[in-house]
Amino acid sequence: MSTTITLTEAAALQIKDMMKHNGEEDAYFRFSINGGGCSGLSYGMSLDHEKSDTDEFFEQFGIPVIIDHESAPLLKGTVIDYKQSLMGGGFTIDNPNALVSCGCGSSFRTANVQGSPEKC
């Protein structure tokens, strides 16, 4: 089975650090899509202790990743990276399915799914 998303090594290291810092080493990294955001859809990242039978599951760089079956098609080919700069660091998301993205980078819409935009 091919994976829906790709974590870069930098993103995986940051997720591992957050899991360790929060005492959540046994959790899954859940990546999802939620309604809302400036462009209609927004990304969600969380640590989860439960995996549904309908979740897509895979592991990258030792990170157990789960994605719900509704989000998976909209995330196909997405790359999650972590960038560090003098101004701080943060996750970047490169989703080839996103036609329109908000300036903040956490909101988008696709050709088939637009969601309900909210004011930023």
C-alpha positions, 0 to 999 in steps of 0.5 A, a space after each residue: 500500500 502506498 502512503 498518502 503523505 510523506 513526512 520529511 526527516 526534519 518533520 519526523 524529528 520534530 514530531 518525535 520531540 513533541 511526542 517525547 516532550 508531552 509524554 506521548 511516545 505511544 500515540 499516533 500522529 493524526 493528520 486530517 482535514 477539517 472544514 473552515 479556514 480562510 480558503 474553506 478547508 484546514 489541516 489538522 495535526 494531533 496526537 491520538 491514542 485510538 485508531 479506527 478500522 477505517 483509518 489509513 495507517 503507516 509508519 515513517 521514520 518511526 512515526 505511526 501515522 493515521 489519516 481518516 478515510 475522508 481526508 486521505 484522497 485530499 491529501 494524496 501526495 502531500 509532503 509535510 516538512 519542518 523548517 527552522 529559521 531565525 524567526 522560529 520554526 514551523 511545519 510546512 505542508 505541500 499539498 499538490 491537490 490544493 488549488 487555492 491556499 491561504 497566506 498562512 499556509 494552513 487553509 486550502 481548497 481543492 477542485 472538488 471540495 471547497 468547504 466553507 471559508 471563514 474570515 482569518 
